Amino acid sequence: MRLEAGQVAVVTGAASGIGLAMARRFAAEGLKVVLADVEAAALDKAFTRLREEGAEVLARTVDVSEPDSVASLADAVYDAFGAVHVLCNNAGVGSGAEGRMWEHDPADWKWAFAVNVWGVFHGIQAFVPRMIASGEPGHVVNTSSGDGGIAPLPTASVYAVTKAAVVTMTESLYAHLKAEHARVGASVLFPGPHMLRTGLWESHRNRPARYAKQRPRKTPYRSLDQWEAAMKEAGHEVAFTPVEEVAEHVVDGIRADRFWMLPAGEHSDRQIRARARSMLDRADPTYLESFVLD
Ligand SMILES: NC(=O)c1ccc[n+]([C@@H]2O[C@H](COP(=O)([O-])OP(=O)(O)OC[C@H]3O[C@@H](n4cnc5c(N)ncnc54)[C@H](O)[C@@H]3O)[C@@H](O)[C@H]2O)c1
């Protein structure tokens, strides 16, 4: 679709990282932006920053895991701006699960699913009917991840399962929109091609009591810096993709109406081929990354 000044973009998880970068990028195109996030203080900062940069912006504290919270976000956006053209269901968390799957705390699964999977579904339910009914062009971007969206990292398997669900959900959404001849497109975003320096490693900062761990962690949470240092020590150089590059990819993808917002990358292409090959050959999944396995 064409992106034009005066259109409206809603971004969940917009207080930091990729979401904030997308919101700033949309604002730079002249779109009005709606920042939705559960972390009030960070949201406030993001709101001030965008306003200072000249954007027309609305900020709302929203918990995407709660359908009523997302529904009232949609009402507030339509009250304020009367339309939505771009919806980025981007809020997401790392589950904090430890150990083998049979040892996982089920609360980690419930929380990660509530935000990463239900959160996307809530966004679709709250916004898409009105986006279609408006008859105006629109686009939905759901944030997945190479981890799960392409192949699971066995050390972050709960997260991977949620991100695999986001791919399938978006494929189905795409088919449903096509079947309705809607002017609304859909894309699934794989931020990358490398790691990103965002708050994802500190996701537990936003974990609500109702999804609290049932038992304490055995090991402390590892920060991104600690992980990077450990990788370096093990002889692995870690590359990072700037969040602005992801935002650029999203804007290009919306303009081109591209379903797969998958940046070119040898690593991901190799994984996709290897996974497809393993399925077609009915062979065991030898493609799974093991270098970060303990
Ligand atoms: N960082 C990476 O390397 C990477 C890679 C692939 C995909 N992703 C995905 O990108 C998306 C953005 O993450 P990020 O890396 O920018 O991390 P981030 O932590 O910087 O941003 C995530 C945002 O989501 C918000 N959030 C968390 N729970 C929420 C809830 N219940 N309701 C509303 N907002 C909530 C957080 O407050 C935060 O502002 C996530 O879906 C993540 O899974 C990240």
The ligand as a Tripos MOL2 file, in Angstrom:
@<TRIPOS>MOLECULE
LIG
   44    48     1     0     0
SMALL
NO_CHARGES

@<TRIPOS>ATOM
      1 N1         15.4720   -8.4340   20.0010 N.am      1 LIG1
      2 C1         15.5680   -9.3980   19.1130 C.2       1 LIG1
      3 O1         16.6680   -9.9050   18.8340 O.2       1 LIG1
      4 C2         14.3190   -9.9190   18.4180 C.ar      1 LIG1
      5 C3         14.4680  -10.8330   17.3830 C.ar      1 LIG1
      6 C4         13.3450  -11.3170   16.7550 C.ar      1 LIG1
      7 C5         12.0860  -10.9000   17.1570 C.ar      1 LIG1
      8 N2         11.9510   -9.9960   18.1870 N.ar      1 LIG1
      9 C6         10.5900   -9.5990   18.5630 C.3       1 LIG1
     10 O2         10.4850   -8.2060   18.3830 O.3       1 LIG1
     11 C7          9.4140   -7.7050   19.1840 C.3       1 LIG1
     12 C8          9.8730   -6.4650   19.9290 C.3       1 LIG1
     13 O3         10.8250   -6.8480   20.8950 O.3       1 LIG1
     14 P1         12.1780   -6.0420   21.1670 P.3       1 LIG1
     15 O4         13.2890   -6.9140   20.7660 O.co2     1 LIG1
     16 O5         12.0850   -4.6750   20.6140 O.co2     1 LIG1
     17 O6         12.1890   -6.0290   22.7770 O.3       1 LIG1
     18 P2         11.8050   -4.8570   23.8100 P.3       1 LIG1
     19 O7         11.6990   -5.5020   25.1330 O.co2     1 LIG1
     20 O8         12.7590   -3.7280   23.6510 O.co2     1 LIG1
     21 O9         10.3870   -4.3840   23.2880 O.3       1 LIG1
     22 C9          9.2060   -5.1150   23.5740 C.3       1 LIG1
     23 C10         8.1520   -4.1550   24.0700 C.3       1 LIG1
     24 O10         6.9450   -4.8800   24.3520 O.3       1 LIG1
     25 C11         6.4060   -4.3810   25.5550 C.3       1 LIG1
     26 N3          5.5100   -5.3690   26.1750 N.ar      1 LIG1
     27 C12         5.8510   -6.4840   26.8620 C.ar      1 LIG1
     28 N4          4.7510   -7.1010   27.3140 N.ar      1 LIG1
     29 C13         3.6930   -6.3770   26.8910 C.ar      1 LIG1
     30 C14         2.2930   -6.5000   27.0520 C.ar      1 LIG1
     31 N5          1.7610   -7.5210   27.7360 N.pl3     1 LIG1
     32 N6          1.4890   -5.5680   26.4920 N.ar      1 LIG1
     33 C15         2.0250   -4.5120   25.8040 C.ar      1 LIG1
     34 N7          3.3390   -4.3440   25.6390 N.ar      1 LIG1
     35 C16         4.1690   -5.2570   26.1640 C.ar      1 LIG1
     36 C17         7.6150   -4.0580   26.4130 C.3       1 LIG1
     37 O11         7.3100   -3.1570   27.4670 O.3       1 LIG1
     38 C18         8.5720   -3.4780   25.3820 C.3       1 LIG1
     39 O12         8.4580   -2.0760   25.2770 O.3       1 LIG1
     40 C19         8.9970   -8.8510   20.1030 C.3       1 LIG1
     41 O13         7.8230   -9.4600   19.5880 O.3       1 LIG1
     42 C20        10.1710   -9.7920   20.0050 C.3       1 LIG1
     43 O14         9.7940  -11.1000   20.2980 O.3       1 LIG1
     44 C21        13.0470   -9.4950   18.8090 C.ar      1 LIG1
@<TRIPOS>BOND
     1     1     2 1
     2     2     3 2
     3     2     4 1
     4     4     5 ar
     5     4    44 ar
     6     5     6 ar
     7     6     7 ar
     8     7     8 ar
     9     8     9 1
    10     8    44 ar
    11     9    10 1
    12     9    42 1
    13    10    11 1
    14    11    12 1
    15    11    40 1
    16    12    13 1
    17    13    14 1
    18    14    15 2
    19    14    16 1
    20    14    17 1
    21    17    18 1
    22    18    19 2
    23    18    20 1
    24    18    21 1
    25    21    22 1
    26    22    23 1
    27    23    24 1
    28    23    38 1
    29    24    25 1
    30    25    26 1
    31    25    36 1
    32    26    27 ar
    33    26    35 ar
    34    27    28 ar
    35    28    29 ar
    36    29    30 ar
    37    29    35 ar
    38    30    31 1
    39    30    32 ar
    40    32    33 ar
    41    33    34 ar
    42    34    35 ar
    43    36    37 1
    44    36    38 1
    45    38    39 1
    46    40    41 1
    47    40    42 1
    48    42    43 1
@<TRIPOS>SUBSTRUCTURE
     1 LIG1         1 GROUP 0 **** ****
